Amino acid sequence: MRVEIATLGTRPPLVIENADWLAEAFFAVDPSGKPGGFDDKARETAPTRIESKDVDAINRTMRARSPQ
């Protein structure tokens, strides 16, 4: 499956070839998509605001480096 994402301005669209394979591989391998990953941790806080536990969750499960 080929996915094309429109960009702002006059830049050409972002094209992702084999997007279905890429997504399947991500969720099969990456820890953020597994039980105990980001989705599970995100359910522990309020869905309408960003809390420090949310920042901790993205830093731990998605290898982000977001400051509190």
C-alpha positions, 0 to 999 in steps of 0.5 A: 500500500502506498500512502501519500500525505499532503504537506503545507505550502508548495512542498511535494507530498510525503510518499510512504511506499509499503506503508502497510508493511511498515506499520505491521513491522512497527507494531510487531517489533517496537515496544511502544505498540506492545502491552505495557507500551504507550497506549496502556500508559496513556490510559492511566491519565486524563484523556483531555490534558497532558500530564507529567506521566504522559511525558514520562510515557512517551520518553520511556516507550517511544524513545522521545526526549521531551522535557517535563 
